[in-house]
Amino acid sequence: MIGRAFIGTFRTILTDRSAFMLIVVSTVLYSFFYPSAYSGEVATRIPVAVVDLDNSGASRSLVHKLSAVQQAELVVRLPSTETASTWLQTQGAGAVVVIPEGFERRILNGSQGAIILYGNGAYLLRSSTALAGAGLAISALAGEAAIDQAMAQGAPAPPPLALIQRPLFNTREGYGSTVFPGVGFLIIHQTLLMGLAMLAATMREASGRLFFAPRTLLGIALAFFVIGWAEVAYYAGFVFWFQDYPRAAASAGALIVSGSLFVAATVAAALALASFFRTRERPLQLLAGTSLAIFFLAGLSWPAEATPDWLVLLARLLPTTPGIHLMVGVNQMGASLAEQGWEILNLGLLILLYGGVAWWRFTR
């Protein structure tokens, strides 16, 4: 009976075009469609305007260095700060570099030069990128000025420590590398959840309240478990490699255990939720708009420390919260199962909770 239910579930998915598109096709499409928006990873060549009120050799050197950095693109030179303010307001994203009068004279006198930077807070990412590029150009000029001053005054002692920054996991420090590994597992969760609920609601429309023998219910759960595991293997084994996202040398055993727990909790939650829908369209109507809220509750993009305690506890009732933490930790950061013990316990409790609800709803 388990085998017949297992095969019958696959046959039902293949013959139901909407379910097949939701569970199988959409998962593949999202693996290419979603990362395409962040293919650039980091913002580059952001428009920057310069106001050179000093018109000296040092100011021209700074302008030349500014035009060479990757983050910024020098698009216009303006005569005054008032004109620059108008340009920033009308052009939108970007930054303005103002070199005040007497800039070179201060440096030659051995004092610090002053440079004014303006950014547009309405475009925080692009403006901060442009300002960071301007900071690189200023740092390069400051290094040259420090050498010139040292030659004139005598070289100072070298600093006792040198700061070397190396990102550990998100080596390119890009938005896509930060977000999509977690979003990928959210896609798997949502497609399984809505697909299974839609199939159960379709059967309920045709035959009334659903009743399954325990072995039949187990066969259905195993079929969706296999589908979920295939999607996890597709994302962890191919998509992250194809999109060149960070991957850790995790052991096969850790991936198998973490993937199995995540998929099992998702299938148990999907079965429990599916028992409450009576019409085919209702799961899509109620669940299609929940993805963003579920992702924020997972704590990957918004820290749990800045979230109300009751909302953090509520998020722990969703398989995505411990599931995303576990899968990203093992797959992207190389965490061991012992280090993810709390997430494993959370998923195990959710399997028992939602599995018990599904068992009671479908077999009584």
N, C-alpha and C positions, 0 to 999 in steps of 0.2 A: 504493500500500500504506500509506503514511503517513496519507493521508486516511481510508481504511477503518478503520485502527486508532484514529484520532482520534475518528471518529464512533462506532465500536463501544464505545469506553471510556465515552462519555457515555450510550450506550444501556444498557450494563451497570449504570452507577450508577443510572439512572432505574428500572430493573427490579428492582434489589436494594434492598428497602425499608430494611434495616438500614444499608447503605452510604450511601444517600441521607439518612437521618436523621442519620448521623454526620458526613458531609462537608458537607452543605448546611444542614439544619434546625438542628442543634446550634450551628453557627456563628452563625446569626441569633439563636437563643434566648439564647445566652451574651452577646451584645452588649447585651441588655436586662436579663437576669437578674443578671449579675455586678455591673454598676455600681449596681444598685438598693440593694445593701447599704451603699453609701457615698454615697448621694444627699445626705445631710446634710453631707458633706465634713469638717466639724469638729464636735467635741462642744460642746454648749451646754446651759445651764441645769442644771449639775451641782449636786446638793444641797450646801449649806454650812451649818455650824452656827457660832454666835458665842457666845463667853463674854466678856461685858463686865464686868470687875471694877472698872473705873474709874467707869462710870456718869456721864460728864461730857458737856459739849457737844461736845468733840472726838471722843469715842468714839461718841456718837450720830450725828455727822456721817459718821464712817467707816462705820458700819452702814448708814446711808442710801445712801451711795455704793456699798457692796457689793451692795445689793439692786437697783441699777440697771445693773450690768454684764451683758453678754450671756452670758459664760461661766459665771456662778455664779447660783444661786437660793437665797436665804436661806430656810431651811425651819424653823429652830428656834433659840431662844435658850436656852442652858443655864447653870446656876448656877455650875458649877465645872469645873476641868480634868479631874477624875476622871470626872465625868458625860460630858464630851466624849469622853474616851478610850473609854468604854463605847459611846457612840453611834457612834463611828467604826468600832469593831470589829463591831458588830451590824448597822449599816446598810450597810456595804460601801463602795462608791465614794463619794468626796466629800472634803471638807476641813473643818478646824476653824480658826477665827480666834480667838485669845485676846488680849484687850486687857487688859494688866496694870494694877494699881492705880497711880496717879500718872502715867498717860499724858499727860493734859492739862497737869499741872503741869510736867513736863519740857519740853514744847513752849513753854509760856509763859516759862520760865526761859531760853530760848534754846538749850537742849541738844537732843539727839536722843531722840525717843520710841522705845520698844521694843514690837514686836508679835510674837507667836509664832504660827507657822503649822504645822499638822499635816496630813499627807496619808497616804493608804493606798497603800503600794507594791504591793499585790496588784492594784490597778486603776490601772496607771501612767498610761495616756492620760487617763482621766477625772479622776483626782486631780490630775495636772499641769495640766489645763485649769482646774479649779476654783482651784488655787493661782495660776495666771496671772491669772484674773479678780480674785482678792483682791489681787494685786500691782498691778493697774490702779487699783483703788479706793484703795489705800495711796498710790500715786504721785500721784493727784489730790489727796488730803488733804495730802500732803507739799508739793505745789506751793502750795497755799493757805497752809500754815503758813510756808513760806519767804517768801511775800509779806508776811505779817503781821510776821515778824521783820525783814525788810528795811525796812519802814516805821518800825519802832521803832529800828533800829540804823543805818539808812542803806543805801541800795541798793548792793549790790556791783557790780563791773564784770561786764558780760555775758561768757559763755564765748566764747573765740575761735573755736571750731568747734562746729557743730551736727550731730548724727548723724541721718540720715534713712535708714530701712531700707525698701527696695523689693525684694520678691522678683522675680526676672527671669523665670523660666519657670513655676513653679507659683504663680501670682499669688494664688490663694486659700489656698495652703498647706494643702491638703486631702489626705487619704490617697488618695482615689479618683483625684485628678489625678496623684498620684505613681505609683501602682501600675498602674492599668488600661491606660494606653498601652502598657506593656510586656507586660501579660497578654494584651492583644488579639492581638498578634503570636504569642504563645505558643499561644493558642487555634488560630490558623490553622495553625501548625506541627503541633500534636498531632492535629487532625482530619484533615489530609492524611496524616500518618504512619500513623495507625491505620486510616484508610479504605482507603488503597492496600494496606497489608499485609493487611487483611481480604479484599479482593477477590482478591489474589494467592493467599492461602491457600485461598480457596474454589475457585479454578481448579485449584489443585494437588490438592485433595481429589478433584476429578472426573477429572483426567487425569494425575496423577502429576507427575513433575518437569517444570517449565515450561521451554519453549524458545521464544524469539521471534526472528524475523528482525530484523536491525538496524533496518530501516525500521519494522517493527511496534513495536519497543520505543521508537523515537523518537516515533511517533504517540501511544503511551500517555503518554509523558512530556510531550508538548506538551498533551495534554488536561488533565492534572493541573496543568500550568503555567498554563493559562488559568483553571482553577478557583481556583487559589491567587491569581492576580492579581486576579480578581474579588473575592475576599474581602479582599485588601489594599486595593483601591479602596473597598470597602464600609466598612471600618473607618476608613481615613484620610480618605475623602471624606464619609461620612455619620455614622458612629457618634460619632466624636470631636466633630463639630459638634453633633450632637443632644444628647449628654451634656454639652456645654459644657466640654470638657477643653482644656487649653492646646494651641494650634496655632501654628506659625510660618509665616511667608510664604516657604515653601521653593519653589524653582523646580521647574517641571514636569519638567525634565530630571533633576534630582537625585532626585526621587521615583521616576521611571521606572527609573533605573539601580539605585537602592538596593532598590526593590521587586522588580525582576527578579532581582537577585543573591540576595536572601533566599529568594524562591520557588524559584528554580532549585536552590539548595543543599538546601532542604527536600525537593523532589521527588527529587533524586538520592539523598539519605539514605533516603527512604521506599522507593525502588526497591531499593536495596542491602539494606535490612532486610527487605523483603517476600520476598526470595528465600530466606530461611532458615526461614520459617514453613510448616508442613505442614497445620495444622488452622485452621479459620475462627475459633475462639474464642481461640486463643493470643495474637494481637496485643493484644486488649482485656485479657486477663488479665495480661499482662506490662507493658503500657505505660500502663494507666489510672492507676496510682498513681505515675507518674514526674513528673507535671507540677510538683508543688511542688518537688521536688529540682532539676529543670531550671531553674525560675525562680530559685531561690537561687544556682545555679551561674552564672547569667547576670550576677550582680553588680549587679543593679539595686536590690535591697533590702538586700543584704549586701555591703559593699565588698570588692573583690578583695584589697586590702592586708591585710585581716584573715583571709584564706583561705590555707591552705597552698599553697605553690608548685606542688606536684604536682597539686593539685586544680584550680588555675587553668589549668594546661596541659591537663588532662583536659577541662575545660569548653570549651576552644577547639576540641575535636573535635565539639562539638554546634553545628548551624547556628543555634540560638537565641541563643547567647552573642554572636557578632558580629552576628547579624541583628537582635536587639533593640537593641543599642547603635547600630547604623547607622540603623534605622528611627526610633527615638526621637530620636536626635540630629538627623536631617534633618527629621522631621515636627514634633517638639515644640520643639526648641531652635534650629532654623534653621542647623544646621551645614552646611558645604559638603562636597562629595565629597573635596576635598583634605584637609580636616581629619579625614575618616574613612578615610584611606588604609589604615591597618592593618586595619580591619574589612573593607574591600573586598578586600584581599589575602587575609585569612583565609577569607572566603566563596568566593573564587575557587579557593583550594587545596582547600576541602571539596568544591566541585563536581567538580573533577578526581578527587579521591580516591574519593568515593562513586559518582560517575558511572562511573569505571573498574571499581569492584567490581560494580556492577549490570550493566554491559556484559559483564564476564567471566562472571558467574553466569547470565545469561539467554541469551546468544548463542553460547556455546561449544558 
